[in-house]
Structure formats: C-alpha cells, structure tokens
C-alpha cells in the first residue's frame, strides 16, 4: 500500500481524514484541516503521536496547547487528552498504537 501523505484530499470548509494504514498494531490517520478548524480534546486507550506535516497550529497534550509547525511531533500517552487546532491549512499525521 502506498499513500502520499501530502496529497490527501483537502476541503476548505471542513476537516477531512484519510485512513492511510490500519492493523491491530497501529493505525495511521491523515487529517487535512482548514484554518480555524479544530479536533476537540478527547482521549484514547492507545499512545498517539501527532505529526505536523504541513502548515501550523496547536496540538493539545494533557492540559497544554503547544504551538506546532511543519516537522513538529507531539507524543501523547494512553488516556492523555489530546486535540488539534489549525492556524493555517494544516496536514496532521496521527499514529495510534496499538489501534483501539
């Protein structure tokens, strides 16, 4: 399977997500987020790695919103609140391991 993470569908009116890989060991989800969009805080029983592949915004880790730009990674532990906000058009790659 081959997926170009920087060429995922983009919609200026809403967040889109693409399931790039899925197995019981790990799940890879690519989010394309227009400016001003947000994935609200939530938790997962798995470890979540958030990678800002394009653009800029903020990632929530626990209680802290962290400014991110292209190339930044934030790791969230199981059951730790996490979320995302886009300041500019942003592509986020979320790796969830193990898959919930």
HELIX and SHEET records of a PDB file:
HELIX    1   1 UNK A    5  UNK A    7  5                                   3    
SHEET    1   A 5 UNK A  16  UNK A  22  0                                        
SHEET    2   A 5 UNK A  27  UNK A  33 -1                                        
SHEET    3   A 5 UNK A  90  UNK A  97 -1                                        
SHEET    4   A 5 UNK A  47  UNK A  54 -1                                        
SHEET    5   A 5 UNK A  73  UNK A  76 -1                                        
SHEET    1   B 4 UNK A  38  UNK A  42  0                                        
SHEET    2   B 4 UNK A  82  UNK A  86 -1                                        
SHEET    3   B 4 UNK A  56  UNK A  61 -1                                        
SHEET    4   B 4 UNK A  64  UNK A  69 -1                                        
END                                                                             
